[in-house]
Each structure stands twice: as structure tokens, then as C-alpha cells.
Amino acid sequence: MDRTTRWILFFPVGVGASLIFVALINAGFNAYWGNPRVVPGLAEESTLAFFAALTRTLFPAVISPRRWLVGVIMFTLDFLLRAGPYAYQLMNYEYMRYRAPLIVTYVAVGTVGGLIGLLLVRVVMAAEPQKS
């Protein structure tokens, strides 16, 4: 694929592939537990957060021409979109503070997923043939 096409397609194709991957994992949870529950447990939400952060960092970066730059930007965006609303809720709403341990676990697992995604981007970059 030429460079221009990769710049045009990396974001929609990468995020779309991430959404499909996370939807398959969610379907697996639903198949195991039966109908979706009103309030999923922390383990289920954390697993989905891990794979969402991993794939949202990895898939667009692997498709793009500038893998490391795109990987870092996607990791940062995913972290801000995951942690930002919860940080706002914890600071501004007193009744949300009792949920802080659960929220920290959810955000930390998502962060670890994104960091592993960045590590895999580096592995992909090291495995590609060098241009002479």
C-alpha cells in the first residue's frame, strides 16, 4: 500500500478493527454469562478496557506509515478519554468517591493494555525490514 493510502486509512480501519475485536470479546462474555447483565462486574469491564486500549493503540499504529508517533498519540488519546471523565467525577461529585478503588483499577488495567500495545508497536517496528 502506498504512503498516502495508509495515512488516509489508518485511523478508520484501525479503530474499526479495534471495535470489532472488542465486540467479539464482549459477545464471548455475553455467551458465557447469558443475557447481558445490567451492571457488568469489574473483571469483565477491566478485561474489555485492557483489550480496547491494546487494540486502539496497536491497530492504527501498525497500519500507519509513522508507527511510533501514531501509537503514542493513540495511547495518549485513549488514556485521556478513559481517565478524564472519571477524574472529573471523582473531583466534583462527593458520592463518586466511594467508587475510586474500582475506577483506579479500571483505568490502570486500560493503561497497562495501552502500554503493551506500544511495546507491540516497537516489536513490529523492529521486525520490519530496514530500508537502505
Rosetta blueprint (number, residue, H / E / L):
1 M L
2 D L
3 R H
4 T H
5 T H
6 R H
7 W H
8 I H
9 L H
10 F H
11 F H
12 P H
13 V H
14 G H
15 V H
16 G H
17 A H
18 S H
19 L H
20 I H
21 F H
22 V H
23 A H
24 L H
25 I H
26 N H
27 A H
28 G H
29 F H
30 N H
31 A H
32 Y H
33 W H
34 G L
35 N L
36 P L
37 R L
38 V L
39 V L
40 P L
41 G L
42 L H
43 A H
44 E H
45 E H
46 S H
47 T H
48 L H
49 A H
50 F H
51 F H
52 A H
53 A H
54 L H
55 T H
56 R H
57 T H
58 L H
59 F H
60 P H
61 A H
62 V H
63 I H
64 S L
65 P L
66 R L
67 R H
68 W H
69 L H
70 V H
71 G H
72 V H
73 I H
74 M H
75 F H
76 T H
77 L H
78 D H
79 F H
80 L H
81 L H
82 R H
83 A H
84 G H
85 P H
86 Y H
87 A H
88 Y H
89 Q H
90 L H
91 M H
92 N H
93 Y L
94 E H
95 Y H
96 M H
97 R H
98 Y H
99 R H
100 A H
101 P H
102 L H
103 I H
104 V H
105 T H
106 Y H
107 V H
108 A H
109 V H
110 G H
111 T H
112 V H
113 G H
114 G H
115 L H
116 I H
117 G H
118 L H
119 L H
120 L H
121 V H
122 R H
123 V H
124 V H
125 M H
126 A H
127 A H
128 E L
129 P L
130 Q L
131 K L
132 S L
